[in-house]
C-alpha cells in the first residue's frame, strides 16, 4: 500500500501540539502510575491530518461509489439527517440530564416509537438495542420470558430456516436455546412439509421460529401466513428479522401478518451511516400481549403532555446504558418525516424495482437460482460461469474493485454455492445500475478469454490480492514498537 | 469435480463420516465438505467426556468463506479429541479421512450406523448435491 503506517512516519521528538506554559502548580503522578516507556508515534499536526485524510481516501464509501453489498442496505444517507443530528439541542444533551429539561429529545423518541409501531403494525416499540443482532437478542429474551412466565419452561428450541440471516442461530445460542434448521423448498420458501413435521414433533418445546422475510435469497415467503399459523398452533411465537424491511415499507406490515416480535435496523432501512461508518440501532417492536416485556426505559406521555421514562411492568430489564444510540434515532426520525408515508412506500418500490432490473439484466449471464421469481430488494447470483471452470465468486468480486464498484456480499447465503448477493438499494439511478451490469457482463467475458486477469485482480486497488488464509490464521493485531515481542 | 471417499467409513447427509476402529468410532468431515468450505482456518472441538447426540453439533469448522457446524453422525461419549488439528486446521483440506479426524467416541447405539450412507450411496448423494449447486 502506498500509505505508510503512522509509526513509520514517526520521528523522535516531533510533536503536533505545543502546550502553553502551565499556570497551576505542577504535581507529580504517583510513581506506580508512570510508565518508563510509552511508544506512541511522534508526528506533527500536518502529518496526522495528511495520513488519516489519505487513508480515508483509500476507502470505498457510499458517498464515492456504488455499494451493492447484499443484505447490508448501503443506501445513500441524506445529509439532512446529519443536520438534524447536529442541532445543538440534541447534540449537547447530557445523558444524565433531568427528563424535564430534555422534553424535546424525549418527544422525538416517543414519536419515533409510535411511527415505527405504525409502519410495521406493532403495538409497542423499544429503541434501546444498539444494533440488529442486539435487537434479535432482545426479541428472543422477550419471547422466552413471556413463555416462561406462563409456566412453559420446558420450551427451549427455536426453528431457523436455512435462508435466515446468520445472526438468527447465533442469537438463539446466545439466549441459551437450541437451534433447529428448517430447509427451504424448491421455490426458496420455508419447506412447509418439514416445518409441519418439526412443529408436530417438537411443538411443546418450541420457543418459536425466527423468520427473515424477505429472506436471504431476496424472496418474500409465499406461504408466510401458513408458516406463522403452524408455529402459533404449536404454542410458539414468531420472530421477524426486520433487516430486510427496506423491501416492504408501506406495502406489508409484519405485525398484521402475525409476527409477534420484530427488530428494525434503523441504520439500514432508515438510513444512517453504518458498516464502519457509525453505530447502529436495532429497535424492537412487539404485539400488544408482549408490550409489558419490552426492555426499558421507554418514553411515555402522561396526561399533562409531559414525557417521562418508564420501565414496562414485566420488562426483561435494561439492554443498554442510557437511552439507546440517540443520534441514530434522530437520523431515522428525520428520514421518516422527510419521506412521509407515501415516500416510504416509494423507497421500497424503487428498491425492489432496481433489484429486479439488475436481475433481469444479469440472469442470462450469471446463474441466478430463483430468477423465475420476482425478487424483492436483492437477489443471489452465482459466480459459476460456463466456459470458465477455474473462476469463482471471489475472482469476480476482486475484479469488480478494478472498476470502482464495491463487490456484492460473497459466499452468503450458504445455501447457494458461490453466492454473489446483490442489493442495489433504491437510491441508485438507472445509469449506475447499467454501468454495474455492463461491468459484470464484461467480467464474465474476461473470465473466458483472460482468466488470469481475474485470478490476479484487483489491479487498480490500493492493495492487491490478499492472502485470506494467512490473514485469518496468523493475525497480527498490533504493529509497532508498543507491541513488544 | 471428483472427490475422495473412504470405503471403510459411513456418511451423514450433513457430510460427516464415521469409521469404526474396533469399538471406537472415529469421526470427521468428508472431502466433499472440505471442498465446499475451501481453506479451513479454525476448528473448534468438544471436550473429552462430552456426550454426542446424533444430528447435533459436535464442533465448528471455519474457513475463509464460512463457519459451519459439524454434526455428530452417531451418539456416544467423546474419548479423545484431535487437539493437534486445532493448531493445523489445514489438515481438514489436506487429509480429511486421516490426520483431520475430529473426535474418537464410544458409540452408545451401534444401531445408528444403519441410518448412515455407505460409500456408494454417499457418492451418489454428493453427485446429486453437486448437480443442485447448493451445499
Interface residues (C-beta under 8 A of the other chain):
Chain A: X367 X369 X382 X384 X410 X411 X412 X414 X415 X416 X417 X468 X469 X472 X473
Chain B: X36 X39 X41 X42 X64 X65 X66 X68 X89 X90 X133 X134 X135
